[in-house]
């Protein structure tokens, strides 16, 4: 069932409904917001999206608001802190991916100015090429993670069905997939 249909048919699921109506597919520009969304997608791997949505505030607190420079500077004490935090996903590979990907975003800044600048410099690409690019530049970024991340931040189409009322709101923002 497409996400739009699920949210329409399950209004009691306020977590998914709110995300669908206010975040999913809306273009993001701030690096911390892009990094947050990538980390949410990575942490969702193997789990339900509702788990991530329910833990979103805990993730923001645990990862210092997804401030890239702060996360990139995390050391062993931070890893231990994160792995013992019951409010987030306590998976060593996912915690390590957050720290390593923050460092890799820092490295991209010298050439592209920002994570958003890096995305813009490579846009448009078909999903398969995006996946190759992410695998080359980041860790823990398979096809499903990359595809969902790019749809969720407006770089790939498909976040909403054209009949969904949210589609028109996103379209009016001229998301990258539209350009």
Backbone as a chain_set.jsonl record, in Angstrom:
{"seq": "XXXXXXXXXXXXXXXXXXXXXXXXXXXXXXXXXXXXXXXXXXXXXXXXXXXXXXXXXXXXXXXXXXXXXXXXXXXXXXXXXXXXXXXXXXXXXXXXXXXXXXXXXXXXXXXXXXXXXXXXXXXXXXXXXXXXXXXXXXXXXXXXXXXXXXXXXXXXXXXXXXXXXXXXXXXXXXXXXXX", "coords": {"N": [[0.84, -1.176, 0.0], [0.671, 2.171, -0.932], [2.313, 4.952, 0.693], [0.802, 7.348, 0.997], [-1.835, 6.374, 0.741], [-1.866, 4.631, 2.931], [-1.678, 6.474, 5.088], [-4.028, 7.958, 4.776], [-5.925, 5.97, 5.185], [-5.407, 5.258, 7.772], [-5.919, 7.206, 9.992], [-5.614, 7.231, 12.719], [-2.981, 6.703, 13.231], [-1.042, 8.829, 14.158], [1.659, 9.544, 14.138], [2.8, 8.668, 11.632], [0.961, 9.977, 9.934], [1.352, 12.716, 10.494], [4.086, 13.036, 9.793], [3.937, 12.365, 7.056], [2.305, 14.446, 6.12], [3.726, 16.777, 6.681], [6.508, 16.553, 6.405], [7.632, 14.444, 4.773], [9.024, 14.194, 1.649], [9.196, 16.911, 1.336], [11.307, 19.541, 0.301], [14.566, 19.85, 1.66], [17.12, 21.951, 2.983], [19.002, 22.746, 4.918], [22.011, 21.572, 6.28], [22.106, 20.124, 8.711], [19.495, 19.18, 8.883], [19.328, 17.588, 6.581], [21.306, 15.699, 7.182], [20.192, 14.61, 9.518], [17.896, 13.37, 8.406], [19.09, 11.469, 6.72], [20.345, 9.907, 8.652], [18.115, 8.997, 10.051], [16.96, 7.362, 8.087], [18.996, 5.448, 7.791], [18.987, 4.336, 10.36], [16.475, 3.233, 10.355], [16.658, 0.947, 8.843], [15.785, -2.386, 8.627], [13.845, -2.127, 10.522], [10.608, -0.833, 11.571], [9.18, 2.167, 10.193], [7.673, 3.66, 11.958], [8.884, 3.195, 14.383], [11.195, 4.763, 14.243], [10.053, 7.311, 13.934], [8.757, 7.596, 16.417], [10.941, 7.721, 18.073], [12.273, 9.986, 17.288], [12.712, 12.538, 18.575], [14.328, 11.706, 20.672], [16.562, 10.805, 19.258], [17.437, 13.266, 18.176], [18.178, 14.613, 20.512], [20.177, 12.869, 21.533], [22.094, 12.926, 19.501], [22.993, 15.532, 19.459], [21.293, 17.405, 18.087], [21.851, 16.727, 15.512], [24.055, 18.097, 14.651], [26.566, 18.425, 12.49], [29.362, 18.88, 12.803], [29.724, 18.482, 15.551], [28.891, 15.777, 15.851], [30.76, 14.56, 14.184], [33.003, 14.874, 15.707], [32.745, 13.061, 17.749], [33.924, 10.674, 20.087], [35.173, 7.657, 21.621], [33.876, 7.638, 24.138], [31.472, 8.868, 23.522], [30.4, 7.005, 21.734], [29.955, 4.858, 23.493], [28.094, 6.084, 25.19], [25.957, 6.51, 23.365], [25.379, 3.868, 22.599], [24.343, 2.91, 24.925], [22.01, 4.223, 25.284], [18.667, 3.978, 25.736], [16.707, 5.298, 24.358], [17.197, 5.518, 21.675], [18.17, 3.788, 18.615], [20.168, 1.185, 19.372], [22.577, 0.185, 17.912], [25.638, -0.873, 16.956], [26.816, -0.674, 14.355], [25.171, 1.237, 13.147], [25.43, 3.455, 14.847], [28.179, 3.926, 14.529], [28.101, 4.532, 11.805], [26.778, 6.996, 11.798], [28.668, 8.696, 12.977], [30.902, 8.373, 11.265], [29.768, 9.133, 8.782], [29.171, 11.803, 9.303], [31.749, 12.823, 9.452], [32.53, 12.383, 6.829], [30.81, 14.085, 5.479], [31.807, 16.503, 6.396], [34.258, 16.463, 5.031], [33.369, 16.707, 2.397], [32.599, 19.327, 2.297], [34.747, 21.02, 1.664], [34.969, 21.002, -1.095], [32.325, 21.292, -2.034], [30.944, 22.982, -0.347], [28.754, 22.354, 1.28], [26.594, 19.693, 2.5], [24.152, 19.772, 1.193], [25.003, 21.24, -1.042], [26.648, 19.352, -2.24], [24.743, 17.403, -2.919], [23.194, 18.919, -4.74], [25.123, 19.426, -6.706], [25.348, 16.993, -7.949], [22.882, 16.422, -8.889], [20.587, 16.203, -11.616], [20.265, 12.702, -11.073], [19.67, 9.301, -11.987], [18.114, 6.898, -9.779], [19.742, 4.562, -9.477], [22.307, 5.504, -10.083], [22.616, 7.43, -8.104], [22.714, 5.72, -5.894], [25.135, 4.359, -6.316], [26.883, 6.541, -6.083], [26.433, 7.366, -3.418], [27.271, 5.043, -2.071], [29.953, 5.136, -2.65], [30.752, 7.408, -1.294], [29.738, 7.397, 1.331], [28.901, 5.478, 4.326], [26.988, 2.528, 5.116], [24.856, 2.752, 3.315], [22.696, 1.567, 1.417], [20.656, 0.624, -1.432], [17.856, 0.891, -0.783], [17.897, 2.6, 1.446], [19.174, 4.9, 0.373], [17.405, 5.567, -1.738], [14.979, 6.088, -0.329], [15.851, 8.16, 1.346], [16.498, 10.18, -0.571], [13.998, 10.567, -1.82], [12.576, 11.442, 0.394], [13.645, 13.931, 0.938], [13.226, 15.382, -1.308], [14.724, 15.007, -3.692], [14.292, 12.878, -5.391], [11.453, 11.843, -7.261], [8.173, 10.641, -6.198], [7.437, 10.525, -3.538], [4.851, 11.215, -2.876], [1.642, 10.408, -4.115], [0.255, 11.82, -7.081], [-2.458, 12.428, -6.665], [-2.66, 12.909, -3.999], [-3.253, 15.33, -1.48], [-1.014, 16.565, -0.355], [0.909, 16.47, -2.291], [0.547, 18.647, -4.108], [1.264, 20.797, -2.48], [3.977, 20.299, -2.062], [4.895, 20.31, -4.703], [4.536, 23.016, -5.331], [6.687, 24.108, -4.032], [8.774, 23.687, -5.68], [10.566, 21.295, -5.759], [13.818, 19.651, -5.906], [13.57, 17.344, -7.651], [11.801, 18.216, -9.505], [13.119, 19.996, -11.068]], "CA": [[0.0, 0.0, 0.0], [1.458, 3.411, -0.946], [2.336, 5.698, 1.946], [-0.346, 8.266, 1.024], [-3.025, 5.569, 1.024], [-1.781, 4.161, 4.317], [-1.975, 7.573, 6.009], [-5.441, 8.29, 4.638], [-6.725, 4.878, 5.749], [-5.065, 5.055, 9.19], [-5.77, 8.511, 10.652], [-5.235, 7.03, 14.119], [-1.518, 6.655, 13.272], [-0.677, 10.251, 14.077], [3.081, 9.698, 13.83], [2.964, 8.599, 10.182], [0.141, 11.006, 9.292], [2.03, 14.013, 10.66], [5.291, 12.999, 8.969], [3.47, 12.367, 5.674], [1.704, 15.738, 5.772], [4.565, 17.953, 6.951], [7.944, 16.37, 6.212], [8.019, 13.497, 3.729], [9.054, 14.723, 0.295], [9.439, 18.352, 1.333], [12.734, 19.799, 0.102], [15.364, 20.311, 2.79], [18.367, 22.6, 2.578], [19.965, 22.812, 6.018], [22.81, 20.356, 6.387], [21.728, 19.329, 9.877], [18.229, 18.504, 8.55], [19.662, 16.528, 5.62], [22.037, 14.674, 7.932], [19.195, 13.952, 10.36], [17.052, 12.479, 7.602], [19.912, 10.33, 6.301], [20.538, 9.04, 9.817], [16.835, 8.328, 10.315], [16.817, 6.277, 7.097], [19.959, 4.405, 8.143], [18.523, 3.671, 11.58], [15.241, 2.506, 10.072], [16.961, -0.319, 8.169], [15.407, -3.57, 9.37], [12.829, -1.777, 11.515], [9.474, -0.098, 10.999], [9.36, 3.613, 10.198], [7.03, 4.188, 13.16], [9.881, 3.134, 15.453], [12.051, 5.946, 14.095], [9.247, 8.503, 14.215], [8.524, 7.678, 17.858], [12.214, 7.997, 18.741], [12.919, 11.118, 16.614], [13.211, 13.529, 19.54], [15.45, 11.086, 21.394], [17.711, 10.861, 18.347], [17.91, 14.662, 18.105], [18.865, 14.9, 21.773], [21.377, 12.033, 21.649], [23.072, 13.31, 18.477], [23.217, 16.983, 19.495], [20.561, 18.089, 17.022], [22.484, 16.326, 14.247], [25.102, 19.058, 14.294], [27.563, 17.591, 11.803], [30.69, 19.026, 13.401], [29.728, 17.846, 16.873], [28.85, 14.321, 15.683], [32.048, 14.153, 13.602], [34.0, 14.894, 16.766], [32.469, 12.05, 18.771], [34.945, 9.664, 20.346], [34.727, 6.395, 22.213], [32.913, 7.895, 25.221], [30.179, 9.141, 22.881], [29.894, 5.717, 21.242], [29.446, 4.127, 24.657], [26.875, 6.797, 25.602], [24.898, 6.232, 22.39], [25.038, 2.447, 22.643], [23.626, 2.613, 26.166], [20.829, 5.087, 25.328], [17.485, 3.202, 25.322], [15.802, 6.129, 23.572], [17.547, 5.452, 20.254], [18.527, 2.449, 18.139], [21.501, 0.904, 19.913], [23.237, -0.734, 16.989], [27.002, -0.362, 16.783], [27.05, -0.288, 12.967], [24.416, 2.462, 12.861], [26.086, 4.526, 15.597], [29.432, 4.209, 13.826], [27.76, 5.167, 10.527], [26.468, 8.41, 12.057], [29.927, 9.412, 13.219], [31.702, 8.346, 10.041], [29.121, 9.933, 7.738], [29.367, 13.213, 9.663], [33.132, 13.141, 9.039], [32.579, 12.424, 5.371], [30.147, 15.326, 5.068], [32.793, 17.558, 6.629], [35.238, 16.407, 3.941], [32.738, 17.191, 1.166], [32.423, 20.777, 2.369], [35.853, 21.751, 1.033], [34.708, 21.108, -2.528], [30.931, 21.599, -2.371], [30.414, 23.958, 0.584], [27.771, 21.77, 2.198], [25.981, 18.434, 2.072], [23.179, 20.183, 0.177], [25.762, 21.602, -2.239], [27.081, 18.092, -2.857], [23.556, 16.833, -3.559], [22.856, 19.757, -5.897], [26.159, 19.278, -7.737], [25.171, 15.711, -8.629], [21.491, 16.316, -9.336], [19.782, 15.008, -11.389], [20.78, 11.373, -11.384], [18.697, 8.236, -11.716], [18.337, 6.28, -8.479], [20.876, 3.627, -9.493], [23.55, 6.291, -10.037], [22.688, 7.99, -6.75], [23.13, 4.651, -4.987], [26.59, 4.184, -6.517], [27.557, 7.719, -5.54], [26.366, 7.294, -1.955], [28.12, 3.938, -1.608], [31.336, 5.591, -2.808], [31.048, 8.528, -0.401], [29.208, 7.224, 2.678], [28.797, 4.103, 4.807], [25.661, 2.029, 5.483], [23.91, 3.403, 2.404], [22.246, 0.693, 0.349], [19.668, 1.153, -2.366], [16.602, 1.297, -0.136], [18.195, 3.771, 2.282], [19.442, 6.046, -0.502], [16.169, 5.924, -2.433], [14.046, 6.712, 0.62], [16.418, 9.451, 1.749], [16.357, 11.152, -1.658], [12.568, 10.887, -1.954], [12.099, 12.15, 1.582], [14.156, 15.31, 0.951], [12.837, 16.051, -2.539], [15.618, 14.824, -4.846], [13.681, 11.896, -6.284], [9.989, 11.881, -7.189], [7.517, 9.439, -5.727], [7.075, 10.564, -2.121], [3.395, 11.319, -2.777], [0.852, 10.193, -5.31], [-0.278, 13.109, -7.538], [-3.799, 12.688, -6.137], [-2.536, 13.25, -2.579], [-3.257, 16.784, -1.289], [0.321, 17.043, -0.002], [1.676, 16.559, -3.536], [0.453, 20.011, -4.633], [2.05, 21.678, -1.605], [5.394, 20.061, -2.349], [5.128, 20.767, -6.072], [4.629, 24.479, -5.29], [7.991, 24.448, -3.501], [9.745, 23.377, -6.741], [11.61, 20.409, -5.219], [14.849, 19.32, -6.898], [13.159, 16.385, -8.686], [11.005, 18.966, -10.473], [14.027, 20.82, -11.895]], "C": [[0.891, 1.248, 0.0], [1.292, 4.2, 0.361], [1.14, 6.638, 2.065], [-1.615, 7.502, 1.391], [-3.029, 5.081, 2.465], [-2.203, 5.276, 5.278], [-3.442, 7.99, 5.95], [-6.3, 7.239, 5.336], [-6.468, 4.644, 7.234], [-4.867, 6.398, 9.891], [-5.393, 8.392, 12.128], [-3.716, 6.978, 14.296], [-0.998, 8.081, 13.096], [0.797, 10.464, 13.76], [3.305, 9.698, 12.319], [2.175, 9.693, 9.472], [0.814, 12.372, 9.351], [3.28, 14.082, 9.779], [4.92, 13.113, 7.485], [3.024, 13.766, 5.25], [2.651, 16.922, 5.908], [6.049, 17.79, 6.65], [8.312, 15.542, 4.986], [7.898, 14.113, 2.338], [9.286, 16.217, 0.214], [10.934, 18.613, 1.186], [13.393, 20.345, 1.375], [16.643, 20.947, 2.28], [19.42, 22.599, 3.677], [20.705, 21.486, 6.156], [22.421, 19.498, 7.59], [20.43, 18.569, 9.611], [18.47, 17.368, 7.556], [20.368, 15.371, 6.322], [21.08, 13.903, 8.839], [18.384, 12.952, 9.553], [17.846, 11.269, 7.121], [20.102, 9.368, 7.476], [19.237, 8.341, 10.214], [16.655, 7.152, 9.354], [17.77, 5.134, 7.409], [19.471, 3.633, 9.364], [17.258, 2.871, 11.36], [15.509, 1.134, 9.459], [16.67, -1.508, 9.08], [14.324, -3.344, 10.408], [11.659, -1.089, 10.825], [9.734, 1.403, 11.123], [8.747, 4.226, 11.455], [7.996, 4.168, 14.344], [10.765, 4.376, 15.421], [11.269, 7.21, 14.44], [9.017, 8.68, 15.714], [9.791, 8.04, 18.63], [12.906, 9.256, 18.207], [13.486, 12.141, 17.597], [14.378, 12.982, 20.348], [16.715, 11.095, 20.539], [18.294, 12.267, 18.31], [18.691, 15.033, 19.367], [20.2, 14.147, 21.831], [22.477, 12.458, 20.686], [23.215, 14.83, 18.35], [22.562, 17.719, 18.335], [21.106, 17.795, 15.629], [23.416, 17.41, 13.718], [26.272, 18.247, 13.747], [28.928, 17.673, 12.466], [30.773, 18.37, 14.779], [29.75, 16.331, 16.739], [30.176, 13.816, 15.108], [33.144, 14.089, 14.661], [33.775, 13.866, 17.861], [33.615, 11.046, 18.853], [34.328, 8.443, 21.006], [33.705, 6.605, 23.332], [31.524, 8.171, 24.644], [29.568, 7.862, 22.32], [29.261, 4.917, 22.386], [28.133, 4.756, 25.125], [25.719, 6.462, 24.672], [24.443, 4.771, 22.46], [24.317, 2.051, 23.931], [22.351, 3.444, 26.301], [19.595, 4.323, 24.843], [16.497, 4.005, 24.473], [16.063, 6.102, 22.085], [17.782, 3.998, 19.857], [19.975, 2.198, 18.559], [22.181, -0.187, 19.096], [24.599, -0.14, 16.661], [27.264, 0.096, 15.342], [26.364, 1.034, 12.629], [24.993, 3.662, 13.612], [27.389, 4.917, 14.906], [29.173, 4.904, 12.493], [27.452, 6.644, 10.723], [27.753, 9.209, 12.209], [30.754, 9.484, 11.938], [31.071, 9.199, 8.942], [29.206, 11.421, 8.042], [30.767, 13.656, 9.229], [33.238, 13.24, 7.525], [31.862, 13.658, 4.817], [31.094, 16.501, 5.29], [33.799, 17.61, 5.478], [34.656, 16.937, 2.628], [32.623, 18.709, 1.134], [33.525, 21.542, 1.649], [35.62, 21.951, -0.46], [33.314, 21.637, -2.843], [30.267, 22.602, -1.428], [29.479, 23.399, 1.633], [27.314, 20.426, 1.665], [24.955, 18.738, 0.981], [23.864, 20.57, -1.128], [26.247, 20.377, -2.985], [25.906, 17.433, -3.583], [23.21, 17.605, -4.826], [23.854, 19.583, -7.045], [25.989, 17.984, -8.536], [23.767, 15.507, -9.182], [21.368, 16.822, -10.768], [20.54, 13.74, -11.776], [19.637, 10.381, -11.226], [19.07, 7.551, -10.4], [19.562, 5.374, -8.464], [22.215, 4.37, -9.413], [23.723, 6.967, -8.679], [23.214, 6.935, -5.777], [24.631, 4.421, -5.106], [27.369, 5.328, -5.876], [27.56, 7.703, -4.01], [27.267, 6.19, -1.425], [29.597, 4.319, -1.683], [31.711, 6.608, -1.723], [30.613, 8.354, 1.046], [29.206, 5.75, 3.069], [27.345, 3.804, 5.162], [24.585, 2.679, 4.614], [23.61, 2.49, 1.225], [21.148, 1.354, -0.466], [18.385, 1.642, -1.729], [16.806, 2.552, 0.704], [18.376, 5.006, 1.42], [18.164, 6.502, -1.195], [15.18, 6.628, -1.522], [14.56, 8.064, 1.09], [16.166, 10.503, 0.678], [14.898, 11.511, -1.931], [12.114, 11.764, -0.794], [12.565, 13.596, 1.642], [13.967, 16.019, -0.391], [13.733, 15.884, -3.746], [15.139, 13.772, -5.83], [12.167, 12.011, -6.151], [9.449, 10.606, -6.555], [7.11, 9.454, -4.271], [5.562, 10.578, -1.944], [2.774, 11.041, -4.136], [0.311, 11.552, -5.769], [-1.688, 13.428, -7.035], [-3.785, 13.063, -4.655], [-2.514, 14.772, -2.422], [-1.88, 17.362, -0.948], [1.174, 17.245, -1.252], [1.699, 17.996, -4.061], [1.264, 20.989, -3.786], [3.543, 21.531, -1.872], [5.744, 20.579, -3.738], [5.309, 22.286, -6.118], [5.973, 24.963, -4.757], [9.117, 24.196, -4.505], [10.895, 22.498, -6.211], [12.633, 20.053, -6.304], [14.393, 18.355, -7.985], [12.357, 17.067, -9.782], [11.893, 19.73, -11.467], [14.786, 19.999, -12.895]], "O": [[1.776, 1.368, 0.847], [0.264, 4.114, 1.033], [0.524, 6.716, 3.128], [-2.379, 7.937, 2.253], [-4.058, 5.111, 3.139], [-3.002, 5.04, 6.184], [-4.029, 8.339, 6.975], [-7.283, 7.572, 5.997], [-7.218, 3.918, 7.887], [-3.761, 6.7, 10.338], [-4.904, 9.354, 12.72], [-3.219, 7.187, 15.402], [-0.57, 8.471, 12.01], [1.148, 11.481, 13.161], [3.926, 10.616, 11.783], [2.666, 10.279, 8.508], [0.837, 13.098, 8.357], [3.502, 15.081, 9.096], [5.537, 13.883, 6.749], [3.334, 14.213, 4.146], [2.409, 17.972, 5.312], [6.784, 18.777, 6.639], [9.218, 15.913, 4.239], [6.813, 14.501, 1.907], [9.547, 16.742, -0.868], [11.743, 17.982, 1.865], [12.831, 21.195, 2.067], [17.187, 20.528, 1.259], [20.61, 22.465, 3.392], [20.097, 20.416, 6.148], [22.41, 18.271, 7.494], [20.276, 17.435, 10.064], [17.873, 16.3, 7.683], [20.058, 14.205, 6.078], [21.153, 12.677, 8.918], [18.207, 11.809, 9.974], [17.324, 10.154, 7.116], [20.025, 8.152, 7.304], [19.27, 7.198, 10.67], [16.242, 6.069, 9.768], [17.39, 3.968, 7.303], [19.538, 2.404, 9.39], [16.989, 1.925, 12.1], [14.661, 0.247, 9.551], [17.235, -1.622, 10.167], [13.927, -4.28, 11.102], [11.719, -0.799, 9.63], [10.42, 1.85, 12.041], [9.263, 5.221, 11.963], [7.928, 5.038, 15.213], [11.047, 4.968, 16.463], [11.769, 8.077, 15.157], [9.078, 9.8, 16.222], [9.714, 8.605, 19.721], [14.019, 9.565, 18.633], [14.634, 12.561, 17.452], [15.311, 13.716, 20.671], [17.808, 11.361, 21.039], [19.509, 12.441, 18.403], [19.733, 15.685, 19.294], [21.234, 14.737, 22.145], [23.66, 12.361, 21.012], [23.519, 15.348, 17.275], [23.19, 18.551, 17.679], [20.846, 18.538, 14.683], [23.548, 17.611, 12.51], [26.892, 17.471, 14.475], [29.582, 16.651, 12.67], [31.792, 17.771, 15.123], [30.525, 15.659, 17.42], [30.659, 12.756, 15.507], [34.104, 13.332, 14.521], [34.551, 13.809, 18.815], [34.189, 10.633, 17.845], [33.117, 8.23, 20.952], [32.763, 5.823, 23.456], [30.517, 7.753, 25.216], [28.359, 7.654, 22.417], [28.166, 4.372, 22.246], [27.172, 4.046, 25.423], [24.618, 6.162, 25.135], [23.248, 4.486, 22.387], [23.743, 0.965, 24.009], [21.679, 3.374, 27.331], [19.485, 4.045, 23.649], [15.55, 3.438, 23.929], [15.254, 6.602, 21.304], [17.613, 3.089, 20.67], [20.887, 2.915, 18.147], [22.333, -1.324, 19.543], [24.689, 0.975, 16.146], [27.871, 1.145, 15.133], [26.922, 1.856, 11.903], [25.037, 4.767, 13.071], [27.667, 6.101, 14.72], [29.945, 5.775, 12.091], [27.833, 7.464, 9.889], [27.896, 10.283, 11.625], [31.25, 10.552, 11.577], [31.783, 9.917, 8.241], [29.306, 12.227, 7.117], [30.934, 14.754, 8.696], [33.96, 14.09, 7.004], [32.272, 14.208, 3.795], [31.171, 17.399, 4.451], [34.148, 18.693, 5.008], [35.372, 17.549, 1.836], [32.556, 19.306, 0.06], [33.267, 22.603, 1.08], [36.033, 22.965, -1.023], [33.139, 22.361, -3.824], [29.141, 23.031, -1.683], [29.416, 23.909, 2.751], [27.607, 20.063, 0.526], [24.897, 18.043, -0.033], [23.359, 20.259, -2.207], [26.259, 20.356, -4.216], [26.047, 16.965, -4.712], [22.962, 17.004, -5.872], [23.471, 19.591, -8.214], [26.441, 17.897, -9.677], [23.504, 14.52, -9.869], [22.015, 17.814, -11.102], [21.353, 13.739, -12.701], [18.733, 10.597, -10.419], [20.219, 7.623, -9.964], [20.346, 5.422, -7.515], [23.144, 3.911, -8.749], [24.837, 7.065, -8.165], [24.063, 7.229, -4.935], [25.321, 4.301, -4.094], [28.383, 5.11, -5.213], [28.58, 7.995, -3.385], [27.959, 6.386, -0.426], [30.398, 3.869, -0.864], [32.862, 6.656, -1.288], [31.075, 9.096, 1.914], [29.476, 4.88, 2.241], [26.57, 4.71, 5.469], [23.54, 3.1, 5.11], [24.206, 2.63, 0.157], [20.765, 2.497, -0.215], [17.876, 2.701, -2.097], [15.98, 3.464, 0.674], [17.791, 6.051, 1.705], [17.873, 7.698, -1.233], [14.606, 7.65, -1.897], [13.785, 9.012, 1.218], [15.677, 11.592, 0.977], [14.601, 12.663, -2.246], [11.356, 12.715, -0.984], [11.946, 14.411, 2.326], [14.48, 17.119, -0.595], [13.522, 16.563, -4.751], [15.547, 13.782, -6.992], [11.653, 12.247, -5.057], [10.171, 9.622, -6.394], [6.497, 8.497, -3.797], [5.044, 10.02, -0.977], [3.328, 11.403, -5.174], [-0.061, 12.367, -4.925], [-2.067, 14.599, -6.988], [-4.807, 13.493, -4.12], [-1.81, 15.445, -3.175], [-1.616, 18.531, -1.229], [2.061, 18.098, -1.268], [2.761, 18.506, -4.419], [1.883, 21.908, -4.321], [4.278, 22.517, -1.904], [6.78, 21.218, -3.921], [6.149, 22.784, -6.867], [6.359, 26.106, -5.002], [10.283, 24.462, -4.212], [12.053, 22.915, -6.218], [12.332, 20.15, -7.493], [14.785, 18.518, -9.141], [12.249, 16.533, -10.886], [11.459, 20.063, -12.569], [15.585, 20.54, -13.66]]}, "num_chains": 1, "name": "protein.A"}
